[in-house]
Amino acid sequence: MFRTIIYLKKTGSTMTVAKRLLSMLEPPFIVLAESQISGHGQKNRKWLSQEGGLWLTEVFYTERILGLSLFISIPILRVLKKYDSRIKVKWPNDLYLNGKKLAGILTKTSHNIAFVGIGINVENDIPDEAKKYAISLKELGNINKTKIFEEIIKEEERLLPVFGKNGFTPFRSEYEDHLIFMNKNITVKGESVTYGKVLGVTNLGELIIETMSGVEKIVQGTVLNL
């Protein structure tokens, strides 16, 4: 599927480059960088993207938008769990280990084209000022980022046709099994602030929360507990 891979030594953001390349390249393709100067995640939050980490943006056609953000965490989760079974997902798609952020995913769509930005701390050191909330696979031992990249792409290529045909539904149970706040009380900030117990997610990727006033489904928002 991803036969075209653009390798960059250093760039501002692979997402920005990918959007520019769309006028010249036919999807699917990947932009992969050794480091990013202006890496960012949800809400344009800065993402430290030093050499040794895995920083990329995938561009591909998709007829399904709903549930894509959650689905894309599944192939990555499956691969990374081979290295540590304790890895969990924070809705919608960040991956955590020992309560610290290991990987972030940023999904954007334009018509039927998906731009999926992926950042994973693999061989990179975590700066002292970020060690309270971030972690790298490097702490688990000698792990090769090229091998991780190849494993993730292989798993994605295997699962994307399933998602294309059936949506997020076949992956919902697996996702909930790894949801870090499952059956716990959380606070979510979206258009308003919601507090309650996490019951799971819907087949469309909405977060289901039991509040004092009843069950609510959150489409977009930021979980504030981590």
C-alpha angles and dihedrals in degrees: 000000000000097000095148117067121173111206119204129183094209132353141163095245130340088216091059092047092047092054091050092048092053090083090057105032132056114228139277100068140127132223110207124185134188089217140355128217096195103028113160142176136195116344088012091287110169116256117200104231109183128163113285095044127099110249120172148137123216122205120196143144118262134174090196122071103159111086094009094116092056096039094055090062091061101072090043092048092050092053097044092047088065086069098041125006092203095074113123136186125240112207124292100015118310116125122223137192122191090350092304129110114259103165139010131201126199116191123192129170135199114189103307097342122098125205110197117187115196127188121180128175102226118142097358124107117240112235114244092246091057101042092095092065107017135062137185131216085233087081089066094058138268105348123168117223094204090058090047091050093050092047093050094049091048092051093046092051089052095049103037094077088053090052091045091055102037107017122219095323098095090052100043097094093047090049093051091048088061099037105127095213099041110149091000132113116256141168119233123192115205128125083331135007116266126191125189150093120309111237097175137269135295127242086260093055099257117147112241114216129179108217133178089265097045142282116328132189115216116207099181134008149106123265106226100195094088 
